Amino acid sequence: MPATICLTFDFDAISLWQARGQTTPGPVSRGEFGAHAVPRILRTLRERGITATFFVPGHTVDTYPAQCAMIAEAGHEIALHGYVHEPVSTLDRDAELAAGERARASIRRVTGYEPRGNRTPSWDFTSSTVEVLLELGIEYDSSLMATDYAPYYARRGDVADPDGPYRFGEPTSLVELPVSWSLDDYPHFEYLRTDSGILPGLRDPRAVFGNFLDDVDYMLREEPGGVCVLTFHPQVIGRGHRMLALERFLDACLERPLVFRTCLEAARAFRDGA
């Protein structure tokens, strides 16, 4: 498999803030900006011939059907991201499955797309998540961090024994495309003040994207058949100075010996050994 970049966008919109109980006009407007930024992101991708994966909560699909239809019509992959960005660790197995079914139904109804991938909101995970995703017919997940550039098969049945070593369960057919907070725009850029603390964000995009490009170059040197998953959020990356930095980053990547693939394409290539 050639060196691959999976460019991903978590189109959370208002659902991110609603899941936090922040539904006053201020935080809601931050989510609204994500919808405002989607056309400029699609234009940037179209100009470079890049196809990306959009992880979209069902709430976003129902709230912004026109933007989600635009994503599908542009040929990008649409994958599950909860219904209202609910952390799955707050749900029991039935509720986790119900959220996935509801989100899938919204995506089908609005875009006609059949989602085959998943990213859990906030990369949260439970002991039931793998089984739930398999029941939903999902082929891959992109929420875990056990490797950096090497896809692997997600396990079920792990046991954290307080009196002994961690016991690893059995691999399943669910492909895991690993992620990292260091390759996510949100902690680098987004300012957030809560009662418990402050996420400062607001970093210089040139420094952040320099780090991103160094990760790509390290993969090319050390794991030339690897997959680098980058995570962006329209309400974060869509600001003007960050869009300029994203454009420069994409142009630099296009000069390197690698390919851009959707997550589904990368997962199937891994499974097929291609």
Secondary structure in CASP SS format (residue, H / E / C, confidence):
PFRMAT SS
TARGET T0000
AUTHOR 0000-0000-0000
METHOD secondary structure of the structure
MODEL  1
M C 1.00
P C 1.00
A C 1.00
T E 1.00
I E 1.00
C E 1.00
L E 1.00
T E 1.00
F E 1.00
D E 1.00
F C 1.00
D C 1.00
A C 1.00
I C 1.00
S H 1.00
L H 1.00
W H 1.00
Q H 1.00
A H 1.00
R C 1.00
G C 1.00
Q C 1.00
T C 1.00
T C 1.00
P H 1.00
G H 1.00
P H 1.00
V H 1.00
S H 1.00
R H 1.00
G H 1.00
E H 1.00
F H 1.00
G H 1.00
A H 1.00
H H 1.00
A H 1.00
V H 1.00
P H 1.00
R H 1.00
I H 1.00
L H 1.00
R H 1.00
T H 1.00
L H 1.00
R H 1.00
E H 1.00
R H 1.00
G C 1.00
I C 1.00
T C 1.00
A C 1.00
T E 1.00
F E 1.00
F E 1.00
V E 1.00
P C 1.00
G H 1.00
H H 1.00
T H 1.00
V H 1.00
D H 1.00
T H 1.00
Y C 1.00
P H 1.00
A H 1.00
Q H 1.00
C H 1.00
A H 1.00
M H 1.00
I H 1.00
A H 1.00
E H 1.00
A C 1.00
G C 1.00
H C 1.00
E E 1.00
I E 1.00
A E 1.00
L E 1.00
H C 1.00
G C 1.00
Y C 1.00
V C 1.00
H C 1.00
E C 1.00
P C 1.00
V H 1.00
S H 1.00
T H 1.00
L C 1.00
D C 1.00
R H 1.00
D H 1.00
A H 1.00
E H 1.00
L H 1.00
A H 1.00
A H 1.00
G H 1.00
E H 1.00
R H 1.00
A H 1.00
R H 1.00
A H 1.00
S H 1.00
I H 1.00
R H 1.00
R H 1.00
V H 1.00
T H 1.00
G C 1.00
Y C 1.00
E C 1.00
P C 1.00
R C 1.00
G E 1.00
N E 1.00
R C 1.00
T C 1.00
P H 1.00
S H 1.00
W H 1.00
D C 1.00
F C 1.00
T C 1.00
S C 1.00
S C 1.00
T H 1.00
V H 1.00
E H 1.00
V H 1.00
L H 1.00
L H 1.00
E H 1.00
L C 1.00
G C 1.00
I C 1.00
E C 1.00
Y E 1.00
D E 1.00
S C 1.00
S C 1.00
L C 1.00
M C 1.00
A C 1.00
T C 1.00
D C 1.00
Y C 1.00
A C 1.00
P C 1.00
Y E 1.00
Y E 1.00
A E 1.00
R E 1.00
R E 1.00
G C 1.00
D C 1.00
V E 1.00
A C 1.00
D C 1.00
P C 1.00
D C 1.00
G C 1.00
P C 1.00
Y C 1.00
R E 1.00
F C 1.00
G C 1.00
E E 1.00
P E 1.00
T E 1.00
S E 1.00
L E 1.00
V E 1.00
E E 1.00
L C 1.00
P C 1.00
V C 1.00
S C 1.00
W H 1.00
S H 1.00
L H 1.00
D E 1.00
D H 1.00
Y H 1.00
P H 1.00
H H 1.00
F H 1.00
E C 1.00
Y C 1.00
L E 1.00
R E 1.00
T E 1.00
D C 1.00
S C 1.00
G E 1.00
I E 1.00
L E 1.00
P C 1.00
G C 1.00
L C 1.00
R C 1.00
D C 1.00
P H 1.00
R H 1.00
A H 1.00
V H 1.00
F H 1.00
G H 1.00
N H 1.00
F H 1.00
L H 1.00
D H 1.00
D H 1.00
V H 1.00
D H 1.00
Y H 1.00
M H 1.00
L H 1.00
R H 1.00
E H 1.00
E C 1.00
P C 1.00
G C 1.00
G C 1.00
V E 1.00
C E 1.00
V E 1.00
L E 1.00
T E 1.00
F E 1.00
H C 1.00
P H 1.00
Q H 1.00
V H 1.00
I H 1.00
G C 1.00
R C 1.00
G H 1.00
H H 1.00
R H 1.00
M H 1.00
L H 1.00
A H 1.00
L H 1.00
E H 1.00
R H 1.00
F H 1.00
L H 1.00
D H 1.00
A H 1.00
C H 1.00
L H 1.00
E C 1.00
R C 1.00
P C 1.00
L C 1.00
V E 1.00
F E 1.00
R C 1.00
T C 1.00
C H 1.00
L H 1.00
E H 1.00
A H 1.00
A H 1.00
R H 1.00
A H 1.00
F H 1.00
R H 1.00
D H 1.00
G C 1.00
A C 1.00
END
